[in-house]
Amino acid sequence: MLAVGIVTEVFGPHGQGLPGFDFALCADRPGPVPTDLGVPLTVTHGLDRLAAADLVIALPGAGFRTPPGPAVLDALSAAHGRGALVAAHCVGTFALAAAGLLDGMRATTHWRFAALLADRHPEVSVDPDALYVDEGRIVTGAGAAAGFDLCLHLLRREHGAATANGVARDMVLPSHRDGGQAQYLAAPAPEDCHDERLAEVLAWVRENLHEPLPVAELARRAMMSKRSFARRFAAATGTTPHAWLRVLRLSGAEELLETTDLPVEEIARRVGYGSAAVLREQFVRRRGVPPRSYRRSFSRTP
């Protein structure tokens, strides 16, 4: 039910200014479907509904160790074959693997079942750490709440940062976590004064993104050594200060490209890059296109 709730919330209505989606739950046999909450879910659509879908997401279920029936596998293969974007998260990835859609590709699943996926499907390169893996028209995600990360990544990829950020704000979620970020932290961040300081520093960074923001300055503001700051930062966020800042800067640049007509040079300044050339280099490396091409694809300005 968590997975159903995630996709329903992300692709459901979010009010004025955000796109609506023609969303449907499908099953090989429409009708009541048992759930892990003990409350049956009534599914009204069969597999024929997949024939017109632009996006098909295979959700996790308790019976994932048994491959889906031929009708389900054929429907997934047919959707992929006609050009639909096919995704899965948690143990829903097993269905895509059983359909042969992940052969020769990287994929992820819930870290607890990554070894099982790799053992059953040696032709799949399983990444047990990634939050999600984007292989073009196949995207897989990790378990549980990482389904939000997968869905928001799909929104960001297909509809731009402003849409993804708007949906995330509506759900009171972080707008973006990089797919390479660890699925889980080795230890939960202790709730002590150091982490309160860290939270204050991260909030200050968001308000001062136009500054250079070297790690030494962040550590000084947190009243820690650089080494202690890096260690505590990784424990709290699962990534490094440099990686976190890069995601923040690129996300900010994306939204400004979509929602304003500011020159690229000014956008680069506002998000903390030294020049438009540096922003372009980072954008091409991380997003695959230069800023101006991104703006042409996703601009919301008249």
C-alpha positions in Angstrom: 0.0 0.0 0.0 2.9 2.3 0.5 3.9 2.0 -3.1 0.3 2.6 -4.3 0.1 5.6 -2.0 3.4 7.0 -3.4 2.5 6.8 -7.1 -1.1 8.0 -6.4 0.2 11.0 -4.5 2.9 12.0 -7.0 0.8 11.6 -10.2 -2.6 12.6 -8.6 -4.0 16.2 -8.7 -1.9 18.9 -7.1 -3.9 22.1 -7.8 -3.5 25.0 -10.1 -0.2 25.5 -11.9 0.8 21.9 -11.9 0.1 19.3 -14.6 -2.6 16.7 -14.2 -2.0 13.1 -15.3 -4.4 10.4 -16.6 -3.6 8.0 -13.8 -4.9 4.4 -13.5 -4.1 1.3 -11.4 -4.1 -1.9 -13.4 -3.9 -5.6 -12.7 -3.9 -8.8 -14.7 -7.2 -9.6 -13.1 -9.3 -6.5 -12.2 -11.2 -6.7 -8.9 -10.2 -6.8 -5.2 -6.5 -7.1 -4.7 -5.2 -8.0 -1.2 -2.7 -5.6 0.4 -0.2 -5.8 3.2 -2.5 -3.6 5.4 -5.3 -6.2 5.2 -7.6 -3.9 3.4 -8.4 -5.0 -0.2 -7.8 -2.6 -3.0 -10.3 -2.5 -5.8 -8.6 -2.3 -9.2 -10.9 -1.6 -12.1 -8.5 -1.7 -15.1 -6.9 -4.7 -16.7 -3.7 -5.0 -18.7 -5.3 -3.5 -21.8 -5.0 -0.1 -20.1 -1.2 -0.4 -20.5 -1.5 -0.3 -24.3 -1.9 3.5 -24.3 0.2 4.5 -21.4 3.2 6.8 -21.8 4.6 5.6 -18.4 4.2 2.2 -16.8 5.4 1.6 -13.3 5.6 -1.9 -11.9 4.8 -1.8 -8.2 6.3 -4.1 -5.5 4.2 -7.0 -4.1 4.7 -9.8 -1.6 4.7 -12.4 -4.3 7.7 -11.0 -6.1 9.7 -14.2 -5.8 7.4 -15.9 -8.2 7.6 -14.3 -11.7 4.4 -12.7 -13.0 2.3 -14.6 -15.4 2.9 -14.5 -19.2 0.2 -11.9 -19.7 1.9 -9.4 -17.4 5.3 -10.0 -18.9 4.0 -9.6 -22.4 2.2 -6.4 -21.5 5.4 -4.9 -20.0 7.5 -6.0 -23.0 4.8 -4.6 -25.4 4.8 -1.2 -23.6 8.5 -1.0 -23.8 8.6 -2.1 -27.4 6.2 0.6 -28.5 8.3 3.3 -26.8 6.7 3.8 -23.4 8.8 4.7 -20.4 8.9 1.6 -18.1 9.9 1.9 -14.5 9.8 -0.1 -11.2 10.8 0.4 -7.7 11.6 -1.8 -4.7 10.9 -5.5 -5.6 8.8 -4.4 -8.6 12.2 -4.5 -10.4 11.9 -8.3 -10.4 9.0 -8.1 -12.8 11.1 -6.0 -15.3 13.9 -8.5 -14.9 11.6 -11.4 -15.5 10.4 -9.7 -18.7 13.9 -9.5 -19.9 13.8 -5.7 -20.0 16.9 -5.3 -17.8 19.2 -7.6 -19.7 22.6 -5.9 -20.1 21.5 -2.9 -18.0 22.2 -1.5 -14.6 19.3 -1.6 -12.2 18.5 -1.3 -8.5 16.0 -2.6 -6.0 15.6 -2.6 -2.2 19.0 -3.2 -0.8 17.8 -6.2 1.2 16.9 -8.1 -2.0 19.7 -6.8 -4.3 21.7 -10.0 -3.9 18.7 -12.1 -4.8 18.0 -10.1 -7.9 21.7 -10.4 -9.0 21.6 -14.2 -8.3 18.4 -14.8 -10.3 19.3 -12.5 -13.2 23.1 -12.5 -13.7 22.6 -10.7 -17.0 21.5 -7.6 -15.0 24.1 -5.3 -13.3 22.6 -4.7 -9.9 23.6 -1.6 -8.0 22.6 -2.3 -4.3 23.3 1.3 -3.2 21.7 3.6 -5.7 18.4 5.4 -4.9 17.4 5.0 -8.6 19.1 4.1 -11.9 18.1 5.8 -15.1 18.9 3.7 -18.2 16.8 5.8 -20.7 13.5 4.2 -21.2 14.0 1.9 -18.2 14.2 3.4 -14.7 14.5 1.4 -11.5 14.4 2.6 -7.9 15.2 1.4 -4.4 12.7 0.3 -1.8 10.1 1.9 0.4 10.1 5.8 0.5 12.7 5.8 -2.3 9.7 5.4 -4.6 9.2 9.2 -4.1 12.7 9.8 -5.3 12.0 7.7 -8.4 8.7 9.4 -9.3 10.1 12.9 -8.7 13.1 12.0 -10.9 10.7 11.0 -13.6 8.7 14.2 -13.3 11.9 16.3 -13.3 13.3 14.4 -16.3 10.1 14.6 -18.4 8.5 17.8 -17.2 11.3 19.9 -15.8 12.5 21.0 -12.3 9.7 23.5 -11.7 7.1 20.8 -12.0 9.0 18.3 -9.8 9.8 21.0 -7.2 6.1 22.1 -7.1 4.9 18.6 -6.6 7.5 18.0 -3.9 6.6 21.2 -2.1 2.9 20.1 -2.2 3.9 16.8 -0.6 6.4 18.5 1.8 9.3 16.5 0.5 12.9 17.3 -0.6 12.7 18.3 -4.2 15.6 16.1 -5.4 18.0 13.5 -4.2 20.6 12.4 -6.6 20.2 8.8 -7.8 23.7 7.9 -6.8 23.0 8.8 -3.2 23.1 5.9 -0.7 19.8 4.0 -0.1 20.4 4.1 3.6 22.8 5.6 6.1 25.2 3.4 8.1 23.9 5.0 11.3 21.1 7.5 12.0 22.3 11.0 12.6 22.2 11.7 16.4 19.9 14.5 17.4 22.4 16.6 19.3 23.7 20.1 19.2 26.1 19.4 16.4 23.2 18.3 14.1 21.2 21.4 15.0 24.2 23.4 14.0 24.4 21.4 10.8 20.8 22.0 10.0 21.3 25.8 10.5 24.3 25.7 8.2 22.3 23.9 5.4 19.5 26.4 5.7 22.1 29.2 5.5 23.6 27.6 2.4 20.2 27.6 0.6 19.8 31.3 1.3 23.4 32.1 0.1 23.8 29.9 -2.9 25.4 32.7 -4.9 28.4 32.6 -2.6 31.5 30.3 -3.3 30.7 28.2 -0.1 34.0 26.3 0.4 33.8 23.4 2.8 36.1 25.2 5.2 33.5 28.1 5.5 30.7 25.6 6.1 32.7 23.8 8.8 33.6 27.1 10.5 29.9 28.1 10.6 29.1 24.7 12.1 31.9 25.2 14.6 33.6 22.0 13.5 36.9 21.0 11.9 36.7 20.2 8.1 37.2 16.5 8.8 34.5 16.4 11.5 32.1 18.4 9.3 32.6 16.1 6.4 32.0 13.1 8.6 28.9 14.5 10.3 27.6 15.7 6.9 27.8 12.3 5.4 26.2 10.7 8.4 23.2 13.2 8.1 22.8 13.3 4.4 24.4 10.2 2.9 26.5 12.2 0.6 29.4 14.7 0.5 29.2 18.5 0.9 30.5 18.9 -2.7 27.9 16.5 -4.2 25.1 18.1 -2.1 26.1 21.6 -3.3 26.3 20.5 -6.9 22.8 19.1 -6.8 21.5 22.3 -5.1 23.2 24.6 -7.6 22.0 22.6 -10.7 18.5 22.3 -9.3 18.4 26.1 -8.7 19.7 26.7 -12.2 17.1 24.4 -13.7 14.2 26.2 -12.0 15.5 29.7 -13.1 15.9 28.5 -16.7 12.3 27.3 -16.7 10.6 30.1 -14.9 12.6 33.3 -15.8 14.1 34.9 -18.8 17.3 35.8 -16.9 20.5 35.6 -19.0 22.4 32.4 -18.4 25.3 34.6 -17.1 23.0 35.9 -14.3 21.6 32.5 -13.5 25.2 31.2 -13.2 25.9 34.0 -10.7 22.8 33.4 -8.7 23.5 29.7 -8.1 27.1 30.2 -7.3 29.0 29.3 -10.5 31.8 31.6 -11.5 30.7 32.0 -15.1 28.2 30.9 -17.7 30.9 28.6 -19.1 31.3 26.8 -15.8 27.5 26.4 -15.5 27.4 25.1 -19.1 30.1 22.6 -18.5 28.3 21.2 -15.4 25.0 21.2 -17.1 26.2 19.3 -20.1 28.0 16.8 -17.9 25.2 16.2 -15.4 22.1 16.9 -17.6 23.3 16.0 -21.0 22.3 19.3 -22.7 23.5 22.9 -22.5 21.5 25.4 -20.4 19.9 27.1 -23.5 18.7 23.8 -24.9 17.2 22.9 -21.5 15.4 26.3 -21.5 14.0 25.7 -24.9 12.6 22.3 -23.8 11.1 23.4 -20.4 10.7 27.1 -20.4 7.4 28.4 -18.8 8.0 32.0 -19.8 6.0 33.5 -22.6 
